[in-house]
Amino acid sequence: MASIEDILAKMRRNPTGIRFNELTKVCDYYFGKPRNSGTSHWVYKTPWAGDPRVNIQNSRGKAKAYQVRQVLLAIDQLESSDG
């Protein structure tokens, strides 16, 4: 199983080639368990004001590229706020 760092590097290199289960592993690590109430959207809460969530969907086993980019931006914001 790939580590979080390996998946992040892969996400940064090629956002279109990420499997949904890899993206959920990264999101679980950074944001905790998702709020998923029987829909196709997995919503993760983030600790800042404004738009405090990350929303991802499974597209036939793959993650959507624009959502991978949004997750990367949220992780960068989270890491910059932690110092």
N, C-alpha and C positions, 0 to 999 in steps of 0.2 A: 504494500500500500504506500502510495506517495505521501511525503510529508507536506505540511502546510507550506513550507518555504518552496518546495519543488512545484507545487500547484500554483503558487503566486507567481513564480518565475515564468511558468508556462502561460499563465493568464496575461502577463505583461507582454510576452513575445507574440502570442497569437490568441486574441480574445474569441475568435470564431471556432477554435478547436477545443473548447472546454466542455467536458461532460457535465451534466446537471449534478450528478452525485459528487463530483469534485468541487463544484461551486457551493453546494450545501455544506460540505465539510469545512470549507474556508469560512463561510458565513456563520456556522455554528461556533467555530473557534473564536471569531472576533465579536460576534453580536449576541451569542446565546441561542437558545431554541426559538424557532419561528412561531409566529401566530398563523396557524393554518386551520381554518374552520371549514374543511370540506370543499375548498375551491382549488383551482389550479395555481393560484398565487401563494407563494410563501413569503410572508412579510416579517422582516427582522427589525427590531427596534434599535435605534441608535441613540447615543446619550446627548445629543445637542438639540437646540431649539430650531424652529423653522420647519423643515421637512424631515422629521426624525424617524425615517424608516428606509429600509432597503427592500425592494420588491423583486422577486425572481420567479421565473416560470420554467417548467420542463417542456421542452419542444422536441418530442420523440427521443428523449435520452440526452439531448444536447442542451447547453445553456445558450440563451440568446446573447449575441455579441454585445449589444448595447447595454444589457443588464450586467454583463461581466465588467464592462467599463465603469458603470455606475458603482459596482461593488468596489472596484479598485480605487475610485475617487473617495468613497466612504472610508476605506481602510487608510488611505493616505491622510485624510482629515483626522481620523481617530488617532493615528500615530503622531501627527504633528501637534495635536492638542495634549498628548501625553508627555511631550518633551522629548 
